[in-house]
Amino acid sequence: MARETSKHQNSGMALVAGGGIGGLTAALCLLQRGWSVHVLEAADALEEVGAGLQLSPNAMHVLDALGLGDAIRAAAFEPEALELRLGRSGQRVFSIPAGPAARKRWGADYLHMHRADLLKVLANAVRANPAAGISLGARVTGYKNTESGPQIMLASGEPLAADLVIGADGIHSTLRTQMLGPDSPRFTGNLAWRVVVPMERLKHPPPPTACVWAGRGRHAVTYRLRGGTLANLVGVIERQDWQGESWTEQGTKQQALADFAGWPLPVTELINQADAHYRWALFDRAPLACWHDGAVALLGDACHPMLPFMAQGAAMGIEDAWVMAREVTQAETVEAGLARYEAIRKPRTSRVQAASRGNMKTFHRKSPLGQLATYGPMWLGGQFLPGVVRAHQDWIYGHNVTATDR
């Protein structure tokens, strides 16, 4: 059993397995509430392979509350709008203003950021705190719950004791496998490409928006990074013959161009000018039965990996971090706090997982009738009822976990 303390005064030592976005955010949320934290990262360096992500207002509420907003805004790009276009023609279906409109409606910025830049901001903040530490090359092999508290086991054979252990070790989580057994991911039949290109190379750059290009059996997403100096593309196609889930495997330019042949230049020129063309198969996973075991809990992709069709993977891990830190600090015991964390977070993350699954079909309508039935009402709504279109995003972007602190 973990030690008991008076309500609202839990703190102690936390060990975080995984030095990615979710793990570092969890460390910062715990540090802010008086915990000591040590982050254990298996890699020899804290780095992300080049790719962008979308920091929607629900994520920025947390990052602002951690005092990181200015550093993030300095390294990010603020899109003018969120829009949907038809893939081959480029015709705009709808556009939702971002920028000041996002701040007014959802209370925080909507930004695009390079993963490596966000990781740097988070890591610098952790390292600047005297109650924190980061160990690289520290491969976690498992955990153990003891009478005095949880322990993490390292590949070196060294056990590390703590009051709280967080498994933020990603989609192939070692701690999740020990806790719940091997997972059974389902291949969705979709393959994703991703490229990042300096804007100076592009004669036909993507619009300064978060833009989804929807097409028959495929779609692309384009947006800008680093103050507009980089362009990012994620292209998803339906294929059954390739199922590698690695984030770092590469395909060829010719393969990517063939998958988007005949599409507008903002898409095809991005592919043509990229130095590397990463690709990975998209797998879907059902919500887990349980997120914690005693004083050991899972966070982010380790417990609710998501398809990318809502651009909420990083945001959900960031939200998790805040709620977990709050609940384990305020509860009578760490175990009770983790139970509350799971009860609060599971309904929301399961809903976002389901919405991401639904968008996979929405973006890939194959028949002209299906496209008309799906995109026609969207176009009409964007033209005549833009408030209704924006309202569909309120449950995601308007959610503020920092506003519900007790």
N, C-alpha and C positions, 0 to 999 in steps of 0.2 A: 504493500500500500504506500502511495506517496504521502508525504507529510500533509497534515491539515493545518490550515491557518485561518485567521479570522476573515470574514467576508470582505472583499474588495482589497485584500492585501497580499494575495498570492504573488510571489516572485521567486526567483531562484535561478538555476542554471538550465538553459535550454540548448540542446544540440540539434542542428538542422542538417539533414542529409540532402545535399544538393545546393550548389551555388548559382542557380539560375535566377530568373526574374522572381518567381514565387518564393524561393528560399530566402533570397536576400531581402525581399519585402517583408517576409515574416520576421526575419531577424530585426529589422528596423522597427517594426510594430512592437515587438517584445521589448526591445531596448528602450523605446519611448515610455514603456510602462514599468521600468525599473528592473527588468531581467538582465542577467548576463547571458550572452549568446556566443556559441562557437559554431561556425559554418564549416562543414566538411564537404569538399568538392573532389570528385574522383579525378578530374582532368588536371593537367599540370599548369593550366592557366585559365583564368576566367575570361572566356571569349565566346562569341556567338558567330556562327557562319553568317555571312552577309545576307540580311533579309530585313524587311520592314515589318512594322506592326502598327495597329491602330489603337491609340489610347483614347477611348471614348470617355465622356464625362464621368461615368460611374467609376472608372479607374482613377481619373484625375482627382476626384474628391479625396481618395486615400493618399495619393502622392502629394497633394497640396497639404494635407493634414500632417504629413511627415516632414514638411518644410522643404520639399524637393521641387516644387512647382517652377521656380525661376530657372533652376539648372536644366530642367526638362524643356521648358519653353525655349531656352536659348539654343538647344540642340535639335529641336523638332521642326515640323512644318505644319502650319495651320491651313487646312483645306477651306476653300470657299463654300463648298457644298458637298452633300452626299447625293449621288445621282445614279440612275440606272439608264443604260443605253442598250439598243439592239446591237448585237455583235457585228453583223456583216454591214449593215447600213450606217451604223453610228448614230441613228436617230435617238434623241433623248426621250425616255419614257416619263421620268419625273426627276425633279431636283429639289432637295431639301436644303435650304441655306444653313451653313455652319457659322463659324466665326462668332461675331456678336450674337447672332440668333441662337446659336447653341448655348452660349453662356446665359442668355436670358431665359431660355426655356428649361435647360437642364442643370444650370447652376455651376457649370465648369466648362473648361475648354474641350474641344474635340481636336486631337492632334495626331500626326503621323510621326513615327520615330524609328530610326534604325535600332535593331535589337542590341547591337554592340554598344551604341550610345547610351541606351537605357541601363544596360548592365553596368557600364562604367559609372554612371551617376549613383546607382544603388551601392555598388562595391565601395566607392569612395566614401559614401556616408557611413557604411558599416565600419570601415577601417579607421575612420576619424573618431569613433566612439571608444573610449578606453575600456568599456565593459564588453567589448566584442573581439572576436578573433576569427580569422579565416585560414583554414589549412587546405593546401592544394595537394593533389596526388594522394588524397585520403579516401580510399575506396571502402565504402560501407558494405559489409556482407550480410548483416542481419541485426537483430535487436533481441533483448531479453528483458522481461519484466521481473524484478526482484522485490523482496519485501521492503527494501530501502529506496526503490525507485527504478526507473528504466535504465538500460544500458544499450549502447551501440557497440557493435562488434566491427572491427576494422580488418582488412585483409592482412595487415601486419600482425594480427593476433591480439592486438591491444584492445581491451574493453574500456569504454569511456562511460562514466556514470553521469546522470543528470536528473533533474526533476521533471523534464519534459523532453520528448524526442519528436521531431517533425520530419516526416518523409516527404521531401519536396524533390524527389529524385526522378521525376519525369515519367514519360509514358511507359517506359520499361522498368518501373520501380521495383527495386529489390525488396524494400520494406513491404510494399503491397503484396508481392508474391508470397512472402513469408506469412503475412497476416491472413490472406484470403486464398492462397493457392494460385496457380497459373491462370491468367485471364484467357478469354476466348474471343479475340477480336474478329469482327466480320468484315471482309473486304467489300467495299462499297461499289467496286467496279469503276472507280475514279482514280486518275493519276494527276498529280499536281506538278506543274513547272513553277520555278521561281527564278527571277533574274533581277539584278540591280545594275543600273547603267548611269554614268555621269550625264547630267543634262546637256553638257556642252557637246556631246556626240550626236544629239538628236535634232534633226531638222523638223520633225513633227512630234513634239513632246506630248505626253498625256496631259489632259486638262488639269488645272490646279484644284482637283476635287478628289474625293474618294469615289471612284467610278467603277461600277460593275457593268461589264459588257456581256449581255446574255445571248446565248445562241443555241443552235440545235446540238444537243448532246455535249455541250462545252460552254464554258464562260471564262472571262478574264477579269481581273481586278487590277486597276492601275492607281497609283498615287505617288506623291513626291515626299522626299526625305531631306534631312539636314538643311533646313532653310530653303529648300527648293533646288539644291545642287545635285541631288540624285533622284532618279526615277525607279520605282519598284513595280514589278509585275508578278502576279500569281495567275497562272493559267491552268484551268482544270478541264480535263477531257475524260470521256467515258471509254475505258479500255479494260479488257479482261485478261490480257496476256502478260501482264507485268505487275508484280505484287511486292516490290521491295519497299519496306517502310523506313529505310534509313533516310535521315534528314540531309545527309551529305553526299549521296550518290549523284553522279552527273550523267546526263544524256548528251546529245549532240544538238548543235544549232539547227542542222537539217531536219532532225526529228521534230523539234519544237516548231519550226516554220511550217512543216507539213501539217501539223496538228491545227494551225491557225491560218492556213492558206486562204487568201481572199478576204481576210479581215482588215479593218482600217489601219492605216500607217501608225497611229500611236501605239498599237499593239504589236504589229509585225516589225516595226523599226526597233522597238525595245528588244525583241528577241534577236534581231540581226546584229545589233551593236553590243550585245552582252559578251563578256569574256568567259563566263561560266553559266551553264544551264543545269541547275539542280532539279531533281525530280524525285518524288516519293509517292507511293501508293497510299490512299486514304482508307483507314480502317475505322469502323464504328464500334463502340463499346457500350454495353448497357450500364446504367447506374449501378454502383456497387451496393451490396447489402449493408456494409459497415465501413466506416472511415477511421475507426480508432480501436485500439486494443490496450486497455489500461491507460497509461500515460504516454502512449505512442499514437500519433495521428498522422494521417495523410493530408496533402494539400495540393491544389492545382492539378496539373496533368497526371499526377500520381493517383488521384482518386476520381477525376472526371475529365479525361481527355476528350477534346471536342473536335469535330470537323470544322474546317475554317470558314464556313459559309455565313457565320454571324460576326466574324472577326472579334471573338470574345474570349479566346483561350487565355491570353495574358491577363485580361481584365478580371476574369473569374478568379485566377490565382491571387491577384492583388486584393480583390475583395475578401477572399478566404483569409488572407494574412491578417487583415484588420480584425475581422470577427473572431478568429481564433485567439489572437493576443488579448482582446477584450474579455472574452469569456473565461479563459484560463486564469486571468488575473482577478476577475471579480467573483468567481465561484468559490464555494467552500473547499473544494479539492480540485486538483488538476483534472482528474477523471471526470468529475461533474461538469467542468468547463468544456471539456472536449465533447461530451455528450450534447451539451447545448449548442456548441459550434456546429456539429453535424446536423442537429435538428433544424437549425436556422438556415444553413447553407444548402442542404441537399435538395429541397424543393426548387430553389432558384436555379441551381446549376443543372438539375435534371430538365427543367423547362428550357434552358438555353441549349442544352444538348439536343432536345427534340426540335427546337426551332432551327438549329443548324442543319439537322437532318432534312427538315422540310424545305429549306432554301436550296438544298442540292437539287431537288426536283424543279423548284420554281425557276431557277436560272437556266435549266436545260430543256425547255419545252421544244419538242421536235417537229410537231405538225403545225402547219399554218393555223389550223383551228385552235389548237392548244395555245399557241402564242397569242392569238387574238383574245381568247377567253381569259388569259392570265394578264397580259400586258395592256390590253384595251382599258379595263377598269382602272389600272394603275395610272395610265396616261390621263384619263378623264379626271381622276382624283388629283393628280399633279397640276392639271390645268385649272380646275374649278374648285377643288376642296383641298388645298395644300395643307391646311390645318389637320385634316383627317389623316393624311399621309404621315405627317410628323407625329401624330398621336400614336401611331402604331409602334413607334420607337420609344415611347415614354417609359414603358415598363423596364426596358434595359437601361437606357441612358439616364433616366431620371432617378434611378435607384442610388441612394447615398447611404452606405453603411456607416459612415462617420456621424450621421445625424441621429442614429438610433442608440447612441451610448447612454447607458443608465447612470 
